[in-house]
Amino acid sequence: MIYVKDVERGTRFYRDLLGFKLIEDFRHEGTAVYARLRAPGGDGTIALHQAGSDASVSSDGVRLYFEVPDLDDFCRKLQQKGFYITKMPSMMPWGWRHAYLNDPDGHEISLYWAGANRMKKTVLKTAREAARPRTSKA
């Protein structure tokens, strides 16, 4: 669950841009104060809870991760809808492709694709390269 300043705005972001399905919409006096959404293609959920008027929704040190099979195409579609992606998909040293963006309340999100590497032990390419013995050609 994450706290947001505007549950309806957060719902539109996660539903309309990221493809989540709304499964619960709780209102108090006609205003959305809580929503729960199911991740596309899975059983994972995210809940959005209305923050108090003077409460911070800052999530320093926390990043949400969502795996997206066709990451590059998905990010292009987000851009076509006018959404800003802070870092377009690129291969990380641990073998996963990542893109980064923020939701409307500034929560950091990593969209990634790990593929076959998802359940494997992470081995950084830079660490492997540093461990290789150097040979000189004379």
PyMOL commands that set and color helices and strands:
alter all, ss='L'
color gray80, all
select helices_A, chain A and resi 7-17+71-80+115-117+125-131
alter helices_A, ss='H'
color red, helices_A
select strands_A, chain A and resi 2-4+21-28+31-38+45-50+63-67+87-91+97-102+108-113
alter strands_A, ss='S'
color yellow, strands_A
deselect
rebuild
show_as cartoon
